[in-house]
Amino acid sequence: MTLNHDDARPFPGLSRIGSLLADPGRAAMLWSLMDGCARPAGELTMIAGISPSAASGHFSRLVESGLLALEISGRHRYYRIATPDIAMAIEALANLAQASAPLREPAEAHRQAPRRASAVPLDMRYARTCYDHLAGELAVRLFDRMLKSKWLEVAAGAPSGSQRPGPTALDATPQGLNEFARLGIDLAAQKARRRRFACTCIDWSERRPHLGGALGAAFLDACTEHRWLETTSKRRVLRVTPAGEQHFAAVLADA
């Protein structure tokens, strides 16, 4: 059976987005913005390893497609990931690329496995930002604990398991409402935000879900406000403070 081009029209932008992400320079720019910060055009140009004239065209395409948002301050132009959902999609694609590479290139993947594993710093694997929420081993363990302790549940009507087409929508239980309130998180305010409230987000280094959405961002904010986590000089890497080590050890004690 020959596929008619009309059959693909329900998703007309899929191939266009794919072509944008397929360029190594544009992919490098997008990945460097996954800490949620806005960065100047010059810095992104150096990260992509391309000329300023070439970068101009890349920036235009990424902004026009809605992947990047432009912020102008005086004579300077800054770019950031346009929305949290786009950041989540990029993170999921990074996880897919890592998981599928051995299937497509078994010999090469086998030869490069030690190098690939060592390419991810241990501190980045343990605690880092995934756009504006917590990612890494710590995030996955805390999310598992939230589920085990019944702070969260699959939202009513949300597909789950093998039927899940993407991130699973979550909701807080009555117990979770109390526990998140103890952390200083106003769930009603988070639900009122113009983004999904809570959902799973596949962690590219752990290949398991952590907490995303508005609640994931609020949880990271709470952890930094309580001084359990702090930023470092390394982009996206978070450091667990002594107070945080004590707190998280107690939370995860019987996880």
C-alpha positions in Angstrom: 0.0 0.0 0.0 1.4 3.4 -1.0 1.0 6.2 1.6 -0.7 9.2 0.1 0.7 12.5 1.3 -2.8 13.5 2.3 -2.7 10.7 5.0 0.0 12.7 6.9 -1.8 16.0 6.9 -3.3 15.6 10.3 0.2 16.2 11.6 1.6 18.7 9.0 4.2 20.2 11.4 5.8 17.0 12.5 8.3 16.7 9.6 9.0 20.4 9.9 9.9 20.2 13.6 11.9 17.0 12.8 14.0 18.8 10.2 14.7 21.7 12.6 15.9 19.3 15.3 18.0 17.3 12.8 20.5 20.0 12.3 23.4 19.5 14.8 23.9 23.2 15.3 20.3 23.9 16.1 20.1 20.9 18.3 23.2 22.1 20.3 21.6 25.5 20.8 18.4 24.0 22.1 20.1 21.6 24.4 22.2 24.4 25.9 19.0 26.2 26.8 17.5 23.3 28.8 18.4 24.8 32.1 15.6 27.4 31.5 17.9 30.4 31.1 17.9 32.9 28.3 21.3 33.1 26.5 22.7 35.7 24.2 22.9 35.1 20.5 26.7 35.2 20.6 27.0 32.5 23.2 24.6 30.2 21.4 26.5 30.8 18.1 29.7 29.6 19.7 28.0 26.6 21.2 26.7 25.6 17.8 30.1 26.1 16.2 28.8 28.1 13.3 29.3 31.6 11.9 27.2 34.6 13.0 25.7 34.9 9.6 24.6 31.3 9.6 23.3 31.5 13.1 21.0 34.4 12.2 19.1 32.1 9.8 18.9 29.3 12.5 17.6 31.7 15.1 14.9 33.0 12.7 13.7 29.4 11.9 13.6 28.4 15.5 11.7 31.5 16.6 9.2 31.2 13.6 8.6 27.6 14.5 7.8 28.4 18.1 10.7 26.4 19.6 12.5 29.5 20.8 11.3 32.8 22.2 13.3 36.0 21.6 13.9 38.6 24.3 15.5 41.9 23.4 17.3 44.1 25.9 18.8 47.2 24.4 21.1 46.1 21.6 21.3 42.5 22.9 19.2 39.6 21.7 18.5 36.7 24.1 16.9 33.3 23.3 15.2 30.8 25.5 13.1 27.7 25.1 9.6 29.0 24.3 7.5 26.8 26.6 8.0 24.1 29.3 6.1 21.6 27.0 8.8 22.1 24.3 11.5 21.6 26.8 9.8 18.4 27.9 9.6 17.2 24.3 13.3 17.8 23.8 14.2 15.9 27.0 12.0 13.0 25.9 13.7 13.0 22.4 17.1 13.0 24.1 16.0 9.9 26.1 14.7 8.2 22.9 17.9 8.9 21.1 20.0 7.4 23.9 17.7 4.4 24.2 17.4 3.7 20.4 21.1 4.2 19.4 22.2 0.6 20.3 19.3 -0.8 18.2 20.3 1.1 15.1 24.1 0.9 15.5 24.8 -2.2 17.6 28.5 -2.5 16.8 29.3 1.2 17.2 27.2 1.5 20.4 29.1 -1.4 21.9 32.4 0.2 21.1 31.4 3.6 22.4 29.4 2.5 25.5 32.1 3.2 28.1 32.8 6.6 26.5 29.1 7.5 26.5 28.6 6.5 30.1 31.5 8.5 31.2 30.4 11.5 29.2 27.7 12.3 31.7 29.2 13.8 34.9 28.2 12.0 38.1 27.0 15.3 39.6 24.8 15.9 36.6 23.4 12.4 36.8 22.4 12.8 40.4 20.7 16.2 40.5 20.2 18.7 37.7 17.5 20.9 36.2 15.2 19.7 33.4 14.2 23.1 32.1 12.5 24.3 35.3 12.0 21.2 37.3 14.3 18.6 39.1 15.8 15.8 37.2 18.4 13.1 37.7 18.6 10.1 40.1 17.4 12.2 43.1 14.4 13.4 41.2 13.4 9.9 40.1 13.8 8.5 43.6 11.7 11.3 45.1 9.0 10.9 42.5 8.9 7.1 43.2 8.5 8.0 46.9 5.7 10.4 46.1 3.8 7.7 44.3 4.5 5.1 47.0 3.4 7.5 49.7 0.3 8.3 47.6 0.9 12.0 47.3 0.2 11.7 43.5 -2.1 9.6 41.4 -2.9 9.3 37.7 -5.4 12.0 36.8 -8.9 11.0 36.0 -9.3 10.1 32.4 -5.6 10.1 31.7 -4.3 7.0 29.7 -1.6 5.0 31.5 0.7 2.0 30.9 1.1 0.8 27.4 -1.8 3.0 26.3 0.1 6.2 27.2 0.9 8.3 24.1 3.1 10.8 26.0 3.5 12.2 29.5 1.0 10.9 31.9 -1.2 13.6 33.6 -1.1 13.4 37.4 -3.1 14.9 40.2 -2.5 15.3 43.9 -4.3 13.2 46.4 -5.9 14.6 49.6 -2.7 13.4 51.4 -0.6 15.0 48.8 -2.4 18.3 49.2 -1.4 18.3 52.8 2.2 17.2 52.2 2.8 19.7 49.4 1.3 22.5 51.6 3.8 21.6 54.3 6.5 22.4 51.7 4.9 25.7 51.0 3.4 24.8 47.7 0.0 26.2 46.9 -1.6 23.6 44.6 -4.6 25.8 43.7 -2.2 28.5 42.4 -0.2 25.9 40.4 -3.4 24.5 38.9 -4.4 28.0 37.8 -1.2 28.5 35.8 -1.4 28.3 32.0 0.4 25.0 31.7 -0.2 21.4 32.6 -0.4 20.9 36.4 1.6 17.8 36.9 2.8 15.0 34.7 5.5 12.4 34.2 8.7 13.4 32.4 11.1 10.7 31.2 14.6 11.3 32.7 17.2 10.8 29.9 19.9 9.6 32.2 17.8 7.3 34.4 15.3 6.3 31.7 12.5 6.5 34.3 10.0 9.2 35.0 10.4 12.2 37.3 7.9 14.9 38.2 7.2 17.6 35.6 4.7 20.3 34.9 3.8 23.3 37.1 4.0 21.1 40.3 7.5 19.9 39.3 8.7 23.4 38.9 7.1 24.4 42.2 8.7 21.5 44.0 12.1 22.5 42.7 11.5 26.1 43.9 10.5 24.8 47.3 13.7 22.7 47.5 15.8 25.7 46.8 13.9 28.0 49.1 14.4 25.5 51.9 18.1 25.4 51.0 18.1 21.7 50.3 19.4 22.3 46.7 21.5 25.1 45.3 22.8 26.0 41.9 26.5 25.5 40.9 28.9 27.1 38.4 28.1 24.2 36.1 25.1 24.8 33.9 22.0 22.7 34.9 23.9 20.9 37.8 22.4 21.2 41.3 24.2 20.6 44.6 22.5 18.9 47.5 23.4 20.9 50.6 24.1 19.3 54.0 20.6 20.3 55.1 19.3 18.7 51.9 21.2 15.5 52.5 19.6 15.2 55.9 16.1 16.0 54.6 16.2 13.7 51.5 17.8 10.8 53.5 14.8 11.0 55.9 12.3 11.2 53.0 13.9 8.2 51.2 14.7 6.2 54.3 12.2 3.4 53.7 11.5 4.1 50.0 
